[in-house]
Amino acid sequence: MPLLRRRKAPENKEPAPPPLNREPRKAEPPKSKNQKWSCVDGCCWMIGFVCSVWWFLLFLYNAMPASFPQYVTEAITGPLPDPPGVKLCKEGLKAKHPVVFVPGIVTGGLELWEGHQCAEGLFRKRLWGGTFGEVYKRPLCWVEHMSLDNETGLDPPGIRIRPVSGLVAADYFAAGYFVWAVLIANLARIGYEEKNMYMAAYDWRISFQNTEVRDQTLSRIKSNIELMVATSGGKKVVVIPHSMGVLYFLHFMKWVEAPAPLGGGGGSDWCAKHIKAVMNIGGPFLGVPKAVSGLFSAEAKDIAVARAIAPGVLDMDVFGFQTLQHVMRMTRTWDSTMSMIPKGGDTIWGDLDWSPEGDYKCGAKKLKNNATQIMSQNGKRISGDAKCFNFGRIVSFGKDVAELHSSKIERVDFRGAVKGKNLANTTCRDVWTEYHDMGNEGVKAVADYKVYTAGKILDLLQFVAPKMMKRGGAQFSYGIADNLDDKKYEHYKYWSNPLETKLPNAPAMEIFSMYGVGIPTERAYIYKLSSATECYIPFQIDTSVEGGNEGSCLKGGVFSVDGDETVPVLSAGFMCAKGWRGKTRFNPSAIRTYIREYDHAPPATLLEGRGTQSGAHVDIMGNFALIEDIIRVAAGATGEDLGGDQVHSDIFKWSEKIKLQL
């Protein structure tokens, strides 16, 4: 970032500033009853203050000599290890296989190409990623432009937002917050440059197949990979998807084989000819429970905690609109979010009385600066008197319901409830969600059913958001295939579900599941009915509910299991641990699969930034061990050369508990 320059004083003299010892000017009282200090004034002042401090700190940081932060860090912690690129360059590794990055949801930049009057002056400016300045300058306009058409899932009339292209599309999410930048820089150390690195940017809001319908993105990925292979002497590409990009590339591998017009017409051997390895980072192969809470109540753990700390703030008229209501209205038009609804139903995620991770104990401690867990003499993880919970109950209304045996739970089927319109309000039209069509009886029916497993989540979302799920049902599927040779599985809606599609016929290709472990990750939720207010969301996570002891998996209304803070281990690891391991009906050509887990270690000091041993969902992109694994494979190594599986969790034990026909 260039240093800030002092502006030259203008020719015309301005009035002299007040003396330094002058009393600060007091705020004048309102001139009339209607002229009052509002929440907007306070929020705008706070945002301006935070932004000013942030930019001032960035200015100071950029004003330092380049070696100063490293000098201070080394003075405290000792000499820093070489970055992976430097280390491997010293070992003699060189760029070999072209590399393709596939970003996930949220991390790719989006820019405006056509908009309404309120967006004047924003042509080709980022509306997502970068500084996010427009969020607080003109928030309602921003929400309007970031939303998609509620019927088609495509552009609303008069609006065109398109993905930023090139490596800059997702190297940084915002100033100072890296996504792919650290990996790109380390690859450059062994000779990579833009001609043999490609960012497969796409509009992460729309459904996977619609990225081809609207932007021909899948065709562009196919053409770019073919070009990279041709110009590198026939060397196959190494593909590195992250987060939802894992599902997107799974869809691509089926699309590229399928005949036109639905597919790319590459034929059944296209992947075998063009792909050396797919190194999936933080892949939500089987979905994430966090997607359920997001679609159900526009919440996740962090939002629920913020709401509990400052009750009512997120429901107030901040920036001139009801915050969570507008977030829900906007995100429910993003069809891609429905790709991450849990897949496989109760078979994978558990039922009312069973879940694969049922024996998981929370609260296991780690030795300081050491990745080894404290173990008891019999080899079990220490967790005090932590109580086991059944994680199969993804949504429960009340703590008592979450703990009762299923035989004692009395439920009333919500699907036959008559919806009313008594929640509708003419003042709510601009924050409309489908909850306004449910009425009090519909809301009560959802709560009276009391508990929802993965097998019932689809029915729940269909009941509370039928328009959203109508679009989603045409683009995605969440079941388990009985017969993968059935012609119906040739439809694109099955292509991103690993339980309803086959891997390509590419026996020499390798697939890696690379993800962090050791961080509490959302798995199930305890809900309550919201207090009825104007234009309200009727359900919210009950943050007052706690597990009752230090080692409990239940904190603030959220049950947690092992994972990377976003994706539970079960979703990230099951397919490579069991579903695709060896020759199975999901992997008929016996593509070799490897699990590479990275045990989370937080930064040793604040000067270390986001950490070089982080296992968190995005921060893992700066994990030195993960970057080294990727560089070695890009330079020609195989999974066996890396040492095969690297496992810290109980993924193999949990996978064996899942009774799935292979």
Secondary structure as GFF3:
##gff-version 3
##sequence-region A 1 662
A	DSSP	alpha_helix	39	63	.	.	.	ID=ss1
A	DSSP	alpha_helix	68	77	.	.	.	ID=ss2
A	DSSP	alpha_helix	84	90	.	.	.	ID=ss3
A	DSSP	beta_strand	99	102	.	.	.	ID=ss4
A	DSSP	beta_strand	110	114	.	.	.	ID=ss5
A	DSSP	three_ten_helix	117	119	.	.	.	ID=ss6
A	DSSP	beta_strand	126	128	.	.	.	ID=ss7
A	DSSP	alpha_helix	133	137	.	.	.	ID=ss8
A	DSSP	alpha_helix	139	146	.	.	.	ID=ss9
A	DSSP	beta_strand	160	163	.	.	.	ID=ss10
A	DSSP	three_ten_helix	167	169	.	.	.	ID=ss11
A	DSSP	beta_strand	172	174	.	.	.	ID=ss12
A	DSSP	beta_strand	177	178	.	.	.	ID=ss13
A	DSSP	alpha_helix	181	188	.	.	.	ID=ss14
A	DSSP	three_ten_helix	194	196	.	.	.	ID=ss15
A	DSSP	beta_strand	197	199	.	.	.	ID=ss16
A	DSSP	alpha_helix	208	215	.	.	.	ID=ss17
A	DSSP	alpha_helix	217	231	.	.	.	ID=ss18
A	DSSP	beta_strand	237	241	.	.	.	ID=ss19
A	DSSP	alpha_helix	244	257	.	.	.	ID=ss20
A	DSSP	alpha_helix	270	274	.	.	.	ID=ss21
A	DSSP	beta_strand	275	281	.	.	.	ID=ss22
A	DSSP	alpha_helix	289	297	.	.	.	ID=ss23
A	DSSP	alpha_helix	301	309	.	.	.	ID=ss24
A	DSSP	three_ten_helix	313	315	.	.	.	ID=ss25
A	DSSP	three_ten_helix	318	320	.	.	.	ID=ss26
A	DSSP	alpha_helix	323	331	.	.	.	ID=ss27
A	DSSP	three_ten_helix	335	340	.	.	.	ID=ss28
A	DSSP	alpha_helix	345	349	.	.	.	ID=ss29
A	DSSP	beta_strand	395	397	.	.	.	ID=ss30
A	DSSP	alpha_helix	399	403	.	.	.	ID=ss31
A	DSSP	three_ten_helix	406	408	.	.	.	ID=ss32
A	DSSP	three_ten_helix	414	416	.	.	.	ID=ss33
A	DSSP	three_ten_helix	426	431	.	.	.	ID=ss34
A	DSSP	three_ten_helix	434	437	.	.	.	ID=ss35
A	DSSP	alpha_helix	439	448	.	.	.	ID=ss36
A	DSSP	beta_strand	451	452	.	.	.	ID=ss37
A	DSSP	alpha_helix	454	464	.	.	.	ID=ss38
A	DSSP	alpha_helix	466	475	.	.	.	ID=ss39
A	DSSP	three_ten_helix	487	490	.	.	.	ID=ss40
A	DSSP	three_ten_helix	492	494	.	.	.	ID=ss41
A	DSSP	beta_strand	510	517	.	.	.	ID=ss42
A	DSSP	beta_strand	519	529	.	.	.	ID=ss43
A	DSSP	beta_strand	539	541	.	.	.	ID=ss44
A	DSSP	beta_strand	554	555	.	.	.	ID=ss45
A	DSSP	beta_strand	558	563	.	.	.	ID=ss46
A	DSSP	alpha_helix	569	574	.	.	.	ID=ss47
A	DSSP	pi_helix	575	579	.	.	.	ID=ss48
A	DSSP	beta_strand	592	599	.	.	.	ID=ss49
A	DSSP	three_ten_helix	606	608	.	.	.	ID=ss50
A	DSSP	three_ten_helix	619	622	.	.	.	ID=ss51
A	DSSP	alpha_helix	624	634	.	.	.	ID=ss52
A	DSSP	alpha_helix	651	657	.	.	.	ID=ss53
###
